């Protein structure tokens, strides 16, 4: 079913705002409602064109009035996030993600006009642990169920979405489990992490990192909205990078931190407002996470344009990130060490 009246949540952030702009540029979409508690940045607002910004809080039951009065037939829930706005991040995160989703789904359930629901989820629902498989497929459960933070919120959100799907089998429901976004235009915990001049890592660990270019994420959400593609799909770029490789590609210095000191390091960076590490994000830096994207390519019909390595390099180049230490100097030191080792051999 081609969407006619589309409502997009989370339009003050990158994904929601740019999605609303794309739908507004599509002449087949009659009306676009962009919902959030605060307006998008000016440049995004200009791109949104005919899209109507609606200042509304999806945690409030009044969102049902917005959906019913506009006869919304397609809801794109893009506001589930690990980075809520404002200073009280920890206290509002669960409320924004979980309570907001519950109210939105309740509003969709009441409306006879809603025929499609697209939900931005995350591969963080699989957790991160030493017992993880090499690659997660959509039918796998986490080895260690997330117990806090964004990961736990995402697990609860998916549970509510499945319940909604059972109650409204007439609605096409698409759930997308994205890996971490990266790119020159998007701001996330991961992009800020790799922008640090000295990047803390966990001593003795080298996590496997799989990312998705933010432009590919937009294209996936747009395709899920334009076509009837029910189901759950992993979404990530092909290939992986080791955390140490990514740090070198960004020209940063690696600072291995002993495991007992990791929580302290996280608090220091959070206190300095450099990077807001949560417990589940710290576990990701320990173990990493990789997902299988066969369903995305074969059934969903989308192959990401950028691989993990290409997406990361585009982020580095697009941000104009300069190496903290001259690569020629590093190469010279490496050659000197190899020469000395060769003599002793």
Secondary structure by P-SEA (a helix, b strand, c coil): ccccbbbbcccccaaaaaaaaaaaacccccbbbbbccccccaaaaaaaccbbbbbccccccaaaaaaaaacccbbbcccccccccccccccccccccaaaaaaaaaaaaacccccbbbbbcccccccccccccccccccccccccccccaaaaaaaaaaaaaaaaaaccccbbbbbbcccccccccccaaaaaaaccbbbbcccbbbbbbbbbaaaaaaaaaaaaacccbbbbbbbccccccaaaaaaaacbbbbbbcccaaaaaaaaaaaaccccccaaaaaaaabbbbbbcccccccccccccccaaaaaaaaaaaacccccccaaaaaaaaaaaaaaaaaac
